[in-house]
Amino acid sequence: MSDAPPRWNRLERDARRAQILAAARTLFSKRRYSAVSTQDIADEAGVARGLLSRAQVQTLLEGVMPLIARELLPAVLAARDRRRSSV
């Protein structure tokens, strides 16, 4: 028997989803949707490819977009306010 640590960590469903969402977010911020494969997301998240289907990738994209929008909103509003104050 090997003393090597297991290749995969067993996570609760929500923790695993958060891990995969974070990986998808990283990849979608660098490349367009059609250029990201399920294998890319699995590799980035450190999970088995079998955990993801192409349909799940679409769902991931839909889950990532609100996160990105929430992060960008303060910067967009600040730029709008600067523009309004300079007019």
MDAnalysis code that builds the backbone (N, CA, C; Angstrom):
import MDAnalysis as mda
import numpy as np

u = mda.Universe.empty(261, n_residues=87, atom_resindex=np.repeat(np.arange(87), 3), trajectory=True)
u.add_TopologyAttr("name", ["N", "CA", "C"] * 87)
u.add_TopologyAttr("resid", np.arange(1, 88))
u.add_TopologyAttr("resname", ["MET", "SER", "ASP", "ALA", "PRO", "PRO", "ARG", "TRP", "ASN", "ARG", "LEU", "GLU", "ARG", "ASP", "ALA", "ARG", "ARG", "ALA", "GLN", "ILE", "LEU", "ALA", "ALA", "ALA", "ARG", "THR", "LEU", "PHE", "SER", "LYS", "ARG", "ARG", "TYR", "SER", "ALA", "VAL", "SER", "THR", "GLN", "ASP", "ILE", "ALA", "ASP", "GLU", "ALA", "GLY", "VAL", "ALA", "ARG", "GLY", "LEU", "LEU", "SER", "ARG", "ALA", "GLN", "VAL", "GLN", "THR", "LEU", "LEU", "GLU", "GLY", "VAL", "MET", "PRO", "LEU", "ILE", "ALA", "ARG", "GLU", "LEU", "LEU", "PRO", "ALA", "VAL", "LEU", "ALA", "ALA", "ARG", "ASP", "ARG", "ARG", "ARG", "SER", "SER", "VAL"])
u.atoms.positions = np.array([
    [0.834, -1.177, 0.000],
    [0.000, 0.000, 0.000],
    [0.885, 1.249, 0.000],
    [0.474, 2.252, -0.716],
    [1.256, 3.472, -0.857],
    [0.935, 4.470, 0.249],
    [1.944, 5.223, 0.654],
    [1.743, 6.287, 1.631],
    [1.453, 7.627, 0.955],
    [1.342, 7.613, -0.359],
    [1.079, 8.843, -1.099],
    [-0.316, 9.364, -0.756],
    [-0.461, 10.692, -0.706],
    [-1.789, 11.247, -0.427],
    [-2.743, 10.928, -1.573],
    [-4.045, 10.884, -1.301],
    [-5.003, 10.597, -2.377],
    [-4.951, 11.685, -3.439],
    [-5.233, 11.299, -4.679],
    [-5.212, 12.263, -5.782],
    [-6.350, 13.273, -5.665],
    [-7.487, 12.847, -5.118],
    [-8.662, 13.709, -5.052],
    [-9.103, 13.871, -3.609],
    [-9.582, 15.049, -3.285],
    [-10.158, 15.302, -1.967],
    [-11.670, 15.236, -2.073],
    [-12.294, 14.543, -1.155],
    [-13.748, 14.454, -1.121],
    [-14.286, 15.731, -0.502],
    [-15.064, 16.490, -1.258],
    [-15.641, 17.744, -0.768],
    [-17.158, 17.634, -0.755],
    [-17.767, 18.435, 0.086],
    [-19.221, 18.554, 0.067],
    [-19.640, 19.148, -1.268],
    [-20.870, 18.903, -1.661],
    [-21.346, 19.342, -2.971],
    [-21.170, 20.845, -3.194],
    [-21.549, 21.659, -2.205],
    [-21.428, 23.119, -2.366],
    [-19.973, 23.565, -2.480],
    [-19.096, 22.933, -1.722],
    [-17.672, 23.271, -1.784],
    [-17.090, 22.885, -3.136],
    [-17.482, 21.733, -3.653],
    [-17.002, 21.295, -4.970],
    [-17.518, 22.234, -6.052],
    [-18.787, 22.629, -5.946],
    [-19.359, 23.545, -6.940],
    [-18.619, 24.875, -6.908],
    [-18.328, 25.375, -5.717],
    [-17.587, 26.639, -5.596],
    [-16.198, 26.512, -6.212],
    [-15.561, 25.374, -6.003],
    [-14.233, 25.125, -6.567],
    [-14.295, 25.133, -8.096],
    [-15.294, 24.471, -8.646],
    [-15.438, 24.396, -10.107],
    [-15.834, 25.760, -10.666],
    [-16.712, 26.491, -9.970],
    [-17.082, 27.841, -10.409],
    [-15.875, 28.766, -10.446],
    [-15.034, 28.682, -9.441],
    [-13.833, 29.514, -9.406],
    [-12.911, 29.198, -10.582],
    [-12.772, 27.923, -10.885],
    [-11.941, 27.526, -12.023],
    [-12.538, 28.028, -13.326],
    [-13.846, 27.876, -13.470],
    [-14.513, 28.345, -14.690],
    [-14.375, 29.852, -14.832],
    [-14.531, 30.556, -13.739],
    [-14.398, 32.011, -13.767],
    [-13.013, 32.432, -14.235],
    [-12.006, 31.766, -13.723],
    [-10.634, 32.068, -14.130],
    [-10.472, 31.871, -15.639],
    [-10.960, 30.748, -16.133],
    [-10.795, 30.441, -17.557],
    [-11.640, 31.353, -18.439],
    [-12.916, 31.606, -18.055],
    [-13.775, 32.456, -18.873],
    [-13.285, 33.902, -18.880],
    [-12.530, 34.300, -17.882],
    [-11.994, 35.662, -17.887],
    [-10.804, 35.792, -18.833],
    [-10.212, 34.656, -19.188],
    [-9.055, 34.662, -20.084],
    [-9.403, 34.320, -21.527],
    [-10.445, 33.476, -21.696],
    [-10.804, 32.998, -23.035],
    [-12.312, 33.009, -23.213],
    [-12.732, 33.058, -24.462],
    [-14.172, 33.022, -24.738],
    [-14.732, 31.629, -24.445],
    [-16.038, 31.578, -24.280],
    [-16.726, 30.347, -23.905],
    [-16.364, 29.176, -24.811],
    [-16.379, 29.395, -26.110],
    [-16.131, 28.301, -27.055],
    [-14.689, 27.799, -27.018],
    [-13.802, 28.546, -26.383],
    [-12.397, 28.137, -26.309],
    [-12.062, 27.435, -24.993],
    [-13.081, 27.215, -24.153],
    [-12.870, 26.542, -22.868],
    [-13.531, 25.171, -22.915],
    [-12.747, 24.144, -22.714],
    [-13.286, 22.784, -22.738],
    [-13.591, 22.299, -21.325],
    [-14.367, 21.238, -21.260],
    [-14.636, 20.653, -19.951],
    [-13.337, 20.151, -19.327],
    [-12.421, 19.659, -20.146],
    [-11.130, 19.213, -19.621],
    [-10.341, 20.376, -19.040],
    [-10.411, 21.543, -19.699],
    [-9.733, 22.737, -19.176],
    [-10.247, 23.088, -17.784],
    [-11.563, 23.075, -17.629],
    [-12.155, 23.424, -16.335],
    [-11.789, 22.380, -15.290],
    [-11.890, 21.113, -15.667],
    [-11.537, 20.035, -14.734],
    [-10.083, 20.171, -14.282],
    [-9.184, 20.427, -15.228],
    [-7.768, 20.577, -14.890],
    [-7.556, 21.769, -13.951],
    [-8.186, 22.889, -14.267],
    [-8.038, 24.095, -13.452],
    [-8.588, 23.877, -12.037],
    [-9.695, 23.138, -11.947],
    [-10.323, 22.893, -10.647],
    [-9.670, 21.745, -9.888],
    [-8.881, 20.940, -10.597],
    [-8.260, 19.793, -9.957],
    [-9.247, 18.670, -9.682],
    [-10.213, 18.516, -10.601],
    [-11.216, 17.459, -10.462],
    [-11.161, 16.544, -11.672],
    [-11.834, 15.424, -11.554],
    [-11.908, 14.484, -12.670],
    [-12.810, 15.044, -13.759],
    [-12.432, 14.839, -14.985],
    [-13.205, 15.319, -16.135],
    [-14.633, 14.782, -16.102],
    [-14.831, 13.599, -15.564],
    [-16.151, 12.991, -15.508],
    [-17.164, 13.756, -14.671],
    [-16.693, 14.701, -13.844],
    [-17.620, 15.496, -13.042],
    [-18.344, 16.553, -13.869],
    [-17.852, 16.820, -15.061],
    [-18.404, 17.900, -15.879],
    [-18.941, 17.379, -17.203],
    [-20.058, 17.928, -17.624],
    [-20.552, 17.693, -18.976],
    [-20.566, 19.045, -19.683],
    [-20.710, 19.047, -20.982],
    [-20.741, 20.315, -21.717],
    [-21.925, 21.168, -21.265],
    [-23.045, 20.529, -20.966],
    [-24.210, 21.269, -20.474],
    [-23.893, 21.950, -19.152],
    [-23.107, 21.282, -18.320],
    [-22.723, 21.888, -17.050],
    [-21.814, 23.086, -17.268],
    [-21.022, 23.072, -18.324],
    [-20.151, 24.209, -18.619],
    [-21.004, 25.432, -18.943],
    [-22.092, 25.247, -19.698],
    [-23.005, 26.355, -19.986],
    [-23.596, 26.881, -18.678],
    [-23.973, 25.980, -17.796],
    [-24.505, 26.366, -16.492],
    [-23.447, 27.111, -15.684],
    [-22.203, 26.661, -15.774],
    [-21.112, 27.352, -15.081],
    [-20.957, 28.772, -15.601],
    [-21.013, 28.916, -16.915],
    [-20.901, 30.250, -17.498],
    [-22.019, 31.137, -16.967],
    [-23.228, 30.606, -16.914],
    [-24.356, 31.372, -16.392],
    [-24.163, 31.692, -14.912],
    [-23.499, 30.818, -14.173],
    [-23.232, 31.064, -12.767],
    [-22.108, 32.058, -12.544],
    [-21.154, 32.087, -13.455],
    [-19.994, 32.965, -13.322],
    [-20.334, 34.404, -13.707],
    [-21.188, 34.582, -14.674],
    [-21.476, 35.932, -15.164],
    [-21.994, 36.870, -14.070],
    [-22.928, 36.451, -13.207],
    [-23.348, 37.365, -12.139],
    [-22.204, 37.716, -11.171],
    [-21.306, 36.778, -10.925],
    [-20.165, 37.060, -10.053],
    [-19.279, 38.132, -10.659],
    [-19.006, 37.996, -11.939],
    [-18.167, 38.973, -12.632],
    [-18.871, 40.330, -12.679],
    [-20.165, 40.313, -12.955],
    [-20.926, 41.566, -13.022],
    [-20.911, 42.285, -11.672],
    [-21.059, 41.529, -10.577],
    [-21.030, 42.143, -9.241],
    [-19.677, 42.786, -8.966],
    [-18.616, 42.168, -9.433],
    [-17.291, 42.746, -9.224],
    [-17.068, 43.984, -10.081],
    [-17.600, 43.971, -11.285],
    [-17.392, 45.092, -12.198],
    [-18.300, 46.278, -11.904],
    [-19.451, 46.028, -11.302],
    [-20.428, 47.095, -11.094],
    [-19.857, 48.314, -10.378],
    [-19.128, 48.172, -9.267],
    [-18.582, 49.377, -8.614],
    [-17.683, 50.202, -9.540],
    [-16.867, 49.548, -10.340],
    [-15.983, 50.275, -11.260],
    [-16.794, 50.983, -12.347],
    [-17.823, 50.328, -12.854],
    [-18.675, 50.935, -13.879],
    [-19.405, 52.143, -13.308],
    [-19.953, 52.008, -12.108],
    [-20.663, 53.125, -11.484],
    [-19.719, 54.286, -11.166],
    [-18.521, 53.973, -10.726],
    [-17.538, 55.027, -10.446],
    [-17.170, 55.780, -11.721],
    [-16.985, 55.046, -12.811],
    [-16.662, 55.691, -14.089],
    [-17.821, 56.562, -14.546],
    [-19.038, 56.063, -14.362],
    [-20.221, 56.852, -14.737],
    [-20.276, 58.132, -13.912],
    [-20.038, 58.007, -12.615],
    [-20.096, 59.193, -11.741],
    [-19.014, 60.200, -12.099],
    [-17.822, 59.731, -12.437],
    [-16.750, 60.638, -12.852],
    [-17.141, 61.373, -14.125],
    [-17.755, 60.654, -15.020],
    [-18.149, 61.251, -16.286],
    [-19.227, 62.308, -16.043],
    [-20.196, 61.982, -15.191],
    [-21.272, 62.938, -14.884],
    [-20.740, 64.199, -14.209],
    [-19.765, 64.019, -13.323],
    [-19.239, 65.183, -12.595],
    [-18.367, 66.056, -13.466],
    [-17.854, 65.520, -14.563],
    [-17.008, 66.321, -15.441],
    [-17.806, 67.048, -16.507],
    [-19.087, 66.775, -16.600],
    [-19.937, 67.421, -17.630],
    [-20.546, 68.665, -17.109],
])
